[in-house]
Amino acid sequence: METLFFLLTTLLLISSSVKSKPDAASDHDLVRSSCVHASYPSLCFRTLSSYSGPADTPRDLAQAAVKVSLSRARKVSTFLTTRVTGKSQRERVALSDCVEQISDSVEELSKTLRELKHLRGETFGFQMSNAQTWVSAALTNEDTCLDGFEGVDGKVKSDVKKKMTNVAKVTSNALYMINRLNESRR
Ligand SMILES: *[C@@H]1O[C@H](CO)[C@@H](O)[C@H](O)[C@H]1NC(C)=O
């Protein structure tokens, strides 16, 4: 067991020294300094430092944060449509509202990602304002999903709450990264 651990550690060390780009340390610093004042700093750091794409600029980070949020929103959407069934009529109604809301969030986050991928100097301010509007709307949807479960306690509600809270946290961080990107332009 110890030998295996040693081997794995050695392999990890070797592979990380082989893979690391010259600017890997500064990437890490950018993630760290960008996440410090995010709404959920450690979640921000965890999700963005394990992100496999580029993370060299505030724009990269905003895109990465939106991608994380989009991918989690999609997962929650699938989870809600395939894995959860309401037992009472109230639960079923609340659940189907949540499915609709999370699917709106997915749509809004996709639009945001498209916008961030096509940023242009002349339209930067307008595009940032779009991105901010859409991500805020996605966040609102995630928050209001749970309102439908008011007064209905039980496993369905607690499952939905756990998933929605998590996706709302990464979405909130994405909004913060968009604001940072906007400010980095000044
Ligand atoms: C972006 O920054 C500009 C200049 O500071 C500010 O006026 C504008 O409201 C910001 N836009 C967004 C969407 O935050």
The ligand as an SDF file (V2000), in Angstrom:
LIG
                    3D

 14 14  0  0  0  0  0  0  0  0999 V2000
  -18.3650   48.0450  -16.7920 C   0  0  0  0  0  0  0  0  0  0  0  0
  -17.4700   49.0510  -16.4020 O   0  0  0  0  0  0  0  0  0  0  0  0
  -17.9040   50.3390  -16.7800 C   0  0  0  0  0  0  0  0  0  0  0  0
  -16.7700   51.3170  -16.4900 C   0  0  0  0  0  0  0  0  0  0  0  0
  -16.3300   51.1880  -15.2010 O   0  0  0  0  0  0  0  0  0  0  0  0
  -19.1790   50.6640  -16.0250 C   0  0  0  0  0  0  0  0  0  0  0  0
  -19.6360   51.9550  -16.3410 O   0  0  0  0  0  0  0  0  0  0  0  0
  -20.2300   49.6410  -16.4350 C   0  0  0  0  0  0  0  0  0  0  0  0
  -21.4160   49.8310  -15.7130 O   0  0  0  0  0  0  0  0  0  0  0  0
  -19.7240   48.2340  -16.1920 C   0  0  0  0  0  0  0  0  0  0  0  0
  -20.6250   47.3210  -16.8150 N   0  0  0  0  0  0  0  0  0  0  0  0
  -21.0270   46.2430  -16.2100 C   0  0  0  0  0  0  0  0  0  0  0  0
  -21.9170   45.3740  -17.0140 C   0  0  0  0  0  0  0  0  0  0  0  0
  -20.7120   45.9740  -15.0680 O   0  0  0  0  0  0  0  0  0  0  0  0
  1  2  1  0
  1 10  1  0
  2  3  1  0
  3  4  1  0
  3  6  1  0
  4  5  1  0
  6  7  1  0
  6  8  1  0
  8  9  1  0
  8 10  1  0
 10 11  1  0
 11 12  1  0
 12 13  1  0
 12 14  2  0
M  END
$$$$
